Amino acid sequence: MLLNEFEVFCQEAGWPGECKEIGRNTSLATLIGRTARKALLQMSARKRTGELLRRALGALKAFEVSTGDVSFKLDVDAAVGIADSGDLVEDLRDLLVAVGEAARESGLGFALILDEIQNLSRDDYEALIMGLHRAKQKGLPVAFVGAGLPLIPSLTAEAKSYAERMFIYTAIGELGEPAARDALIKPAEAQKVSWDEDGVTEVMAYTEGYPYFIQEYGRSAWDLKAGKRITLEDTRAAKLLVEADLDENFFEGRIGRLSDTEQAYVSAMAALGDGPQDSNQVAKLLARKRTSLSPIRDELMRNAVIYAPSRGAVDFTVPHCAAFVRRRYPSE
């Protein structure tokens, strides 16, 4: 996983930094507070304690008291007037600045490495962006690496317009065929197992370069092999297992929890075919005005089921989702 590599980079540089995953019910205040706590304690353990580190620990204690997340005792007095207002935007900004100043004093840096950014609420995301912006303005060694689904750039722009200038966006989509082939073949070769070329071709066609699908297909085919070779027959048998597993454990979790109106929207998308679809055509199929469907579309985008690859178009965020919807949730 790419974020794990950033974590390794931090460790090699001596920077406190650990990858955290944001769930739908994650409290940003709790996550940042505990990440900052661990970073400050690591700085303290290096015996680089200075005035700014003590100040940051006081700010952290004030932040924890303010957010109600005093889960561990800090043997310092809470700072007064820093990170204690009860306003997440203001307090998170104060905390990130204090931690950044302590890191600079210690000759280190502080890294936030967050996965599934799209699960943050708009208010939490805005608070995070504003805190990072203030740390950047002050030239502090605070790094941020975030990952999520394709709607992240639009969510970032919506949260704060200037955020577009703060970050470098890199789209990591489907693997090109050479990389996809390597991802499938090389792990097997390391165990002295080979793939039939026809089998590799079938896997490439089905997975469309989507890394998780390659991983699942490779695992299923590996379990079916009889010797030191994964045959075309193994590959075709594995496809049935992969499709059934993805239906139950991947797609159903995304589509089955949707409301009736959301399911109707994605069913209309799927009925139009695979790939990007015109929002007007989706509305026409549902016999609705496009503007009346905007709240449904926006909620589906917020939940990372669909995204907008271009103006006026919508598409599923992962391959084969349209085919799954046609199988299990056909349009009426």
PyMOL commands that set and color helices and strands:
alter all, ss='L'
color gray80, all
select helices_A, chain A and resi 2-13+28-45+51-67+88-105+117-119+122-137+152-159+161-165+177-190+197-207+211-224+232-255+260-272+279-285+290-302+321-328
alter helices_A, ss='H'
color red, helices_A
select strands_A, chain A and resi 17-21+110-115+142-146+194-195+229-230+277-278+306-307+313-316
alter strands_A, ss='S'
color yellow, strands_A
deselect
rebuild
show_as cartoon
